[in-house]
Amino acid sequence: MLVHYCLALATVVGQGADSERIQELDELDAFGSFLITEPRRGGSHIATRTQARYDAERDEFVLHTPSPVAAKMANAALPGLPKLGVVCARLEVAGRDRGVFAFAVPLRDERGPRPGVRISELPGMPLLAADSCLVNFDHVRVPRRDWLAGGASIDADGGFHGGGADDADTRLVRTMASGSFCWPAQSVSLAAAARGCVTIALRYASRRTTMGRRTPRLPAIAHRNQHRPLIGALAEAYAITFLANESARGDAPDPRGATDRRSTGSAATPWASVNGSSVLTKALVARGLENVAERCRRSHGAMGLMTANRILDYQFLGHAFHAAGGDNQLILLDTARALASGSGPRRPPAPVEGGLEQGSVLDLDFLRALAEAREHRAYQQAVEHAERSARRGDPPEQAWNGRYDTSLELADAHGAALILAAGIRAVDKAETADPYAARLLRDLCTLHALETVHAAAGWLLPNKLLTSSQALEIPEAMNVLCERLLPSVPLLLDAFDIPETLLGAIVG
């Protein structure tokens, strides 16, 4: 559904396809596939090799795979189903490279691959059912009506007009821009998977009885080794849900004061240039799902390894979206580059001086101030590192490698601040509607923020943003929050409102 609707159909609509192609996908006469990745080229969309040469005499395009390394990855291996591919290829007009455009190309029908299209099935990915394949094109003729021009044109004399996107980077971003639906869709879906995962795990832990001699016949959830990780997973599921929902609505204020939330400039991963905010949210939510699923799987014991209980499926979904819709690590690095260079969100505001040393780790206002201070310090270090590298005249590869650690720290700090800000907005919104719900959400928000601080303590302590005594207080503070939230776990799970038929686990 993601590929068909958010990538294939969205692109044929957004880039000006013929109405018959739109109808074909809309009425499911064919199923959409989006062909941009060339895995043997390192998966880079910037280095697209697939060719689309304009034939002026016949007013057609000739789509061709020039070498095996230019084969496209697709979901088109399943026989008997018509597949319509949205193929990203490098357009050549009168011998000049005009950048990457998309073309609507039938890949196969009920009888098999279309003429000139060679489909090589790939081994299946464990726990993720997809008809993956490599696709090669052998001088496939594409009529002009199937050129998804996105505002560009070729006149009767063969003259090319870029439609306002005359350089390669801008054209690639414009070609991919119609797929911007996919990141909010990924985020809300991955967050939903996290909610389903933690619901299954917590209900099982609540109903499962332990038989230890020292504490006989207690529900598993009563033990700290169960409720600490699982309520922490519940807090993370709520946190990434708040962030994903804001991304889907597109109405969240940017706490960093971005002047243009739709772009991070010319990024290492083109998806990030289309919509830096939504792409970053996808990366953060996918990582959150992985964290939630890992905790839930461990808490299940052997039952967590059974695919019937879905925990592994959810965890693998998080793994898969490290790459799908843009590589998460590159997205984080692009986010840091944009922050440090000023080409994306404005630099983090300087935190208010003083007060952090005396703050209580159970105080959400203190945790917010700490998150802002961490981001600002990481920003300073990233900028200083880049300036030193520039003064030394480091070559690009050395400069890129040298900034790796400070860039990831800045991106992680920025992401943590975004997630916490979304949680606090949810708490504030609940205050007037339901004070009891607001108290529960505040505890969940505080718990998730504390876990984030605990994980970053090795960086916060030497940077003098956290004192040793505060760091030592964190484990007990998390215990206090978990004990306080434990009686309300059923209510917090019911709030997800997940139909039992959708969970489908045998241990529920």
Secondary structure by P-SEA (a helix, b strand, c coil): cccccccaaaaaaaacccaaaaaaaaaccbbbbbcccccccccccccccbbbbbbccccbbbbbbcccccccccccccccbbbbbbbbbbbbccccccccccccccccccccccccbbbbbcccccccccbbbbbbbccccccccccccccccccccccccccccccaaaaaaaaaccccaaaaaaaaaaaaaaaaaaaaaaaaaaacccccccccccccccccccaaaaaaaaaaaaaaaaaaaaaaaccccccccccccccccccccccccccaaaaaaaaaaaaaaaaaaaaaaaaacccccccccaaaaaaaaaaaaccccccaaaaaaaaaaaaaaccccccccccccccccccccccaaaaaaaaaaaaaaaaaaaaaaaaaaaaacccaaaaaaaaaaaaaaaaaaaaaaaaaaaaaaaaaaaccccaaaaaaaaaaaaaaaaaaaaaaaaaaaaaccccaaaaaaaaaaaaaaaaaaccaaaaaaaaacccccccccccc
